[in-house]
Amino acid sequence: MKFHRLEICAFGPFAGTETVDFDALSVDGLFLLRGQTGSGKTSVLDAITFALYGDVPGERGSDGLKSQHAPAARRPYVELEFSRGQDRFRVRRVPRYWRPAKRAGAADQQEGPELFLERFEHHGWKSVAVHKIAEGDKELREILGLDMGEFTKVIMLPQGAFAQLMHASNEDRRKILEELFDIATYEQLEHYLWERKRESEGVLAELEVQISVQVASLRSGAQSLLGEEMPAVQELPAEELAAPLLRQAEHARTVLQSTSVKAEQAAQQAARQLEVMTRKDQELRRWADHLQLREAHETRRPVAASAQQRINAHRSAETLKVWLDRAERIQHIAVQKAEVREAAEQQAVQALAGQSDVAVGTVPDAAEEVADLKARLTDPEASGLEHKHAELVAGAAAADRAAAAAQKQVEQTQDELTDAQESLVTLQAQLISAEQTDQAVDQAQEVLTAAIAQAERAKQGEAARAQVTMLSDQHQAAAQQADSVQQAYRELSQGHLQSLAYELASTLEPGEKCLVCGSTEHPEPHAPEADTVTREQVDDAAEQLQQARSSRDTLAHRLQSAEQELQARREALGQAAYLSAEEAEVGKAQAARQLAASRRQRTEQRTLRQQAEELKEQISQLRQRCTTAQHSAEREAAEAARLKAEAEQLAVRLKALRGEYRSITARVAALDELHVVLKEAQAAQQQAEQSAADAAHSHTEAAQHLEGSIFDDAAAVTSAVLSAGELEQLEELTAQFASTEERLGFEAELEEVRAGRARAQVGEQQPQPEQLQAAAEQAEQAAAEYQNARDKLTEYTVQLAGLQRAADELATATADRAGQAEQTQWHAELAEAVRGTGGDNTRRMRLTTFVLAARLERVTEAATRHLSAMTEGRYRLLLDAERTGRGLRGLDLKVHDEYAEQERPAESLSGGEIFMAALSLALGLAETVQSESGGIGLDSLFIDEGFGSLDDQTLEAVMSALHTLQGEGRRIGVVSHVTEMHQQIPVQLKVTKTNTGSTLTTAGTV
């Protein structure tokens, strides 16, 4: 990788635009970067790092990079051209900064960060598409092949750290190496394995405690269960404890089970004896009760027989009384029928007196003659004449009315037709084409849809702008706070440096070398300041600055996200993103009103067109109705004349059939009434004759039934009939006697009664109450003893099951302990091995120390080549594997001196030799990092201070080594303010510090 051109604007100490042409500076492969302390030499390297990675080394961060000397409106940026292999790139970055607001009185606005990446293709620069800064960072990382940490180690050789390494204590040496080599992964691995060891040991300890508790619980349970039969198990281990306890407990359970079986058998025997005695008592007692009931029953037998005789007489008398009552009832009916016949005959004679056409004779003859006359009048032809005449008269009147109505309808229809034609003309004048109204509605709908979308976009844009404004205000406040803290920190840092400078100046002696620049001349030693600033004050200020920057960076990140979102919304929403929500709502309301008006107009036009069509249809119908009504009027008038003529002819025939009555129907109704009267008289004659015959027959039947009965006459029958209460009492008495008779017969066949009878026949005596009580108490006691034995067995079985569960849990825990002990041992051996305390780690070296030693060994191998060249083959760098110090074996350096043919510690080298060794190690580190990153070639290197401590001969050797690197195609920048270096390296980039900011100038270039 080569750097070609660097352009800096308003960045760091540089207020204006500064340009560095690395191609011109590196014509000879070696150039000097010089300037006063604090002028900005390191800022040049920071600009390169910022351009590639968007950040700068150390605690400064990427915020606050804009130059304090630059005008507030000037836009800061860094632009770098570099090449990787055959590809050439140009990257331009803008840091986050504050710019003045465009409107007077408004708060400052934060801008940035920004990233632009280009690739040179076909004689021109072509942009590399990156939508986000993170995408550009990823693209650059893939191009460079190094992260920022690796890059800063390679571009700025850390020979100062290696120089400290040679003189550092054990702990300081390790800290320096950890800064040079990233071993965080191995430290995490050491910590992880040690934590796993501690966790495993904790689990094992918990299992031990658990087993102790379970052993105590098992012994306690066994002691409670076995008591004095508890076996001696105090010396047994946990794995062997359960078996003897379970065997003894199972034996005790067998004894309890045997006792329970014997108690059960005794209880069953006592229960059987009680059952036999109780059954004997019940059977004898039941036989005695049966005998007593039978004797009482026999005393009630004569009374029951007398009651049954009275019931039988009552039932015979009831049958005869039915015949006697029937004969009397039929006789009474015959008398009534005779009276009805006489009245009907008188009514018939009176009715016939009013009918001159019917001859008066017998009732049957008169009825027959009336039926013949009615048949003639109800003949279908005769009966239909009146109806037909009425129809003719009504039809003629209806025809007259219809003719008049039809004529009136003709006139009305003509009036309606005239009105409809006038309305149609009026509607047609108001109609607009349907196409025009539909087009107006569609256009209004499109306008409203666009207005709604624009209103929604305006709301989104307004919300995004409000979010950006809020975050911008918060970030501005945080940035101002950070600037204030940073200014305080700078003042304290400057004061502390002044204090250190005074402290150093107070130790300077004429002719001795300065520890900073190496010079033996001290023309202007620093004067003391009034107030001394301590390191603690600077550290406190740095911590406050870090907190302020963290708060500012957090808000800046949120602001950046909000601004990106706002920009994305603006691109997506277009012009709507710049409208206020109120303006957009006004436009939407106007569009909605226009759409409503267009829709109302379309609805009104549709209504008018529908009304016009309806009027056309109405006009057609009215014309047809007018013609139809005219024809109907003419037809109805002719029909009325015809019907009137027919009605007059039919009236003559009707007069002959009606006679003296108003109508044929009236005369037929009169004949119907007469016929009914005659029929009723005829029926009354027949019923009276039948009733007289029935009465004579019923008297004969009653006399026959009485003659064959037990009664002498009707009075004896009446006296034998019982009242309902008497009959119910007698029937209840006989029913109770019969029920008792049946019950005694049923009981006599019961097994219990028969058994009692058999026991009494053989002379068995009923048990005494005290005998039964003794047997019951004996059975109850035996049952209680059995229940007690069974409860003991059940309780013991439950406790034994609990003991078995405890034994199973103990077995599981001991098995888990064995497995955990093996795992714990494995974790402990592994953790102690990586910590350098395990028996397998014969070198007693920690993993991180081993990694540091391996990395240092690779760097040492690469560095030896450079040191040998600088010292003309005298020195070779080696690792000292013998020296130890608190686990730091393998981290000590030594040199092999070819002149003395011996090895000695690296710190025994002189000042100049240590510088060359440190430079060689730094070059070796750069080569190692490049090799581990895939062989990436970094052709541009910078070497920092330290040359002032070299004598002329050593300086010449170092310069020769640098020229050797130059000969390998590398571009080397030496950073120094030592005067001797100005003479050694003619091509120079000078940083000049002024009150208005630093500037860059070149010297010695073509």
VENFENSUL-V32886 format. One line per field, one symbol per residue. burial: I if it has 16 or more other C-alpha atoms within 10 Angstrom, else O. A space follows every 50 residues. Layout:
burial: ???
This chain:
burial: IIIIIIIIIIIIIIIIIIIIIIOIIIOIIIIIIIIOOOIIIOIIIIIIII IIIIIIOOOOIIIIIIIIIIOIOIIIIIIIIIIIOOOIIIIIIIIIIIIO OOOOOOOIIIIIIOIIIIIOOOOOOOOOOOOOOOOIIOOIOOOIIIOIOI IIIIIIIIIIIIIIIIOIOIOOIIOOIOOIIOIOOIOOIIOOIIOIIIOI IOIIOOIOOIIOOIIOIIIOIIOOIIOOOIOOOOOOOIIOIIOOIIOIIO OIIOOIIOOIOOIIOIIOOIIOOIOOIIOIIIIIOIIOOIOOOOOOOOOO OOOIOOIIOIIOIIOIIOOIIOIIOOIOOIIOOIOOIIOIIOOIIOOIIO OIOOOOOIOOOOIOOIIOOIOOOIOOIOOOOOIOIIOOIOOIIIIIIIII IIIIIIIOIIOOIOOOIOOIOOOIOOOOOOOOOOOOIIOIIOOIIOIIOO IIOIIIIIIIIIOIIOIIIOIIIIIIOIIOIIIOIIOIIOOIIOIIIIII IIOOIOOIOOOOIIOOIIOOOOOOOIOOOOOOIOOOOIOOIIOIIIOIII IIIOIIOIIIOIIOIIIOIIOOIOOIIOIIIOOIIOIIOOIIOIIOOIIO IIOOIIOIIOIIOOIOOIIOOIOOOIOOIIOIIOOIIOIIOOIIOOIOOI OOOIOOIIOOOOIIOOIIOOIOOIIOIIIIIIOIIOOIOOIIOOIOOIIO OIIOOIOOOOIOOOOOIOOIIIOOOOIOOIIOIIOOIOOOOOOIOOOIOO OIIIIIIOIIOOOOOIOOOOOOOOIIOOIIOIIOIIIOIIOIIOOIIOII OOIIOIIOIIIOIIOOIOOIIOIIOOIIIIIIIIIIIIOOIOIIIIIIII IIIOIIIOIIIIIIIIIIIIIOOIIIIIIIOOOOOOIIIIIIIIIIOOOO OOIOIIIOIOIIIIIIIIIIIIIIIIIIIIOOOOOIIIIIIIIIOIIIII OOOIIOIIIOIIIOIIOOOIIIIIIIIIOOIIOOIOIIIIIIIOOOIIII OIOOIO
